[in-house]
């Protein structure tokens, strides 16, 4: 008959090894010297300097936004689309926040994905338009208001008429 013996020694050894490694953190490294970006406002960023070992947002992103604005990367050109039928078009409607106005991580994820898609389409030669849209929670809001209206006054939206109902909603 074989006897199986279990031990926690390997786990303890690995924990103590990690602790010893954590104690040996090299504190002699100094923070990198980050040069201030010297690119003139609205010009394409000077990329001739060597890249740093780590990502430093202020250094990396400096000058890009003003160049994008100067190049009108945030604007669609409707004349180009209307005058040339061969121009590829890409339009996406951005839904606004919920009726509560509270943004959450789902909004951040959605907007990040949409932003990536729009940039990719623009870089692929499309004339792009990322257009703020209409209230995607309108039907839910209308339903809530209609229920409240019936509960308080025993009336429907049809009883009020369009203008009065819209006034009640807002």
N, C-alpha and C positions, 0 to 999 in steps of 0.2 A: 504494500500500500504506500502510495506516495503522499508526502505531506507538502502542501503549498504554503510557503511562508511569504507574507507581504511585509514590506518595510517602507517607511516614509523617508529613509535616509537620502535617496536621490533628490527628492523634492527639497529637503532641508539644505542640501548641498547647493542646489541651484539658486535657492533664495539667498544664501549667504554669499555666493559668488556674485549675484546681481548687486547685493549691498556693497560689496567691496569695489565693484566696478563703478557704482554710483559715487562712491567716496573719491574716486580718482578722476573726477571731471577736470578737464584742462581749463583753468581759468586764466591762462597766460594769453589767450587769443584776445585781441582787442577788436572793437567794433570797426567795420570797414569805413573808410573815409568816402563819403558820398559827395561827388561833385554836384554843384548846383547846375541845373540844365541851362545852357547858354543859348538855346534855340530862340530866335526872335518869335514873338507872338504871331500866330497865323502861318508860320512856315513849317515845312516838314521837319520832324525831329532829326537832329544830328545823330546818326547811328554809328559814327566812326570810332567812338570810344569802346574799350573792351567791356564786356558784360561782367557784372559782379557775380560772386558765387551764389548769393541768395537774392530772393525777390524783395525789392524795396519799392513799394508802390509810388512814392513821391518821385523817385528817379525814373522809373519805367514809364509812368503815365504822364509825366510833365510834357507839355507842349502838344500832345496828341489831340486833346479835345479842341483847342483853339484852331488847330489845322483842319480838323473835321468840319468845324463850323465855317471856316474860311472857304473850304472846298464844297460847302453846301451838301455834305453827305446826309444831313438830316432832312433834306427837302426833296420832294419828288418834282419832276419837271413835266407838267401836264402837256405843254406845247410839244415836247419831244414825242410823247406818246400819241397825241392827236395828229401830228404832221407826218409821222412815219409808222405805217402799219406793221413794219417788221420788228419794231422795238418790243422786246419781251417785257411784260408787266407782271408785278407781283404786289398784291394788296392784302393786308391783314388788318382786321378790326380788333382793337384792344378793348376788351370789356372793362368797364369801370369797377371800382371796388363794390363790395356788397352794400346793400341799402343801410347797413349798420355803420358803414364807413371804417370798420375795423379790418385792417390788413393782417394777413397771416402768412405762414411759410409757403402755403399753396400758391398765393399770389406771387411771392418772390420766385418760386420755382417756375411758374407759368411764364412770368415776364422774362426770366433768364433764357428759357428755351425759345420764346418768341424772338427775343433780341438776337440770339445766335442764328436763327433761321433767316431773319431779315438781313443781317450782315452777310451771311453766306450768299443769299440771293443777289444782294447788291454787288458783292465781289464777283459773282458769276455773270455780271453784265445786265441784270434786270433793272428796270426803273421801278424802285420800290416805294411803297407808301404804307406806313404803319399808322393807322388812323384810329384816334380815340373813338370808341363806339357808344352805343346806347345802353341804357340800364338793362343788364341781363337778368336782374331780379324783379323786373316790372310785373311779371305775371304773379309772382309770389306776393308782392306788395299789394297788387290789386285784389287778390283773393282775401288777404287779411282785412283790408279796408271794407270789402263787400260783406264779410262776416260780421264785422263791428257795426256796420250800417244796419244790417238786418236785426242784430241783437238789440241795438238801442232804439231804432225807429221803425222796424218792420218794413223797410224799404229796400229796393234793389237799385243798382246803378241805372237801370232803365227808367225807374221812377224819377230819379233825379235829373236825368239827361246828361249828356257828355260834359258840357262846361261846368255844371255844378259838381259832378262827380270828380272831375280833374281838380277842382278847387278843394274838394274834401280830401283828396289824396295828398295834395301839397300843403 
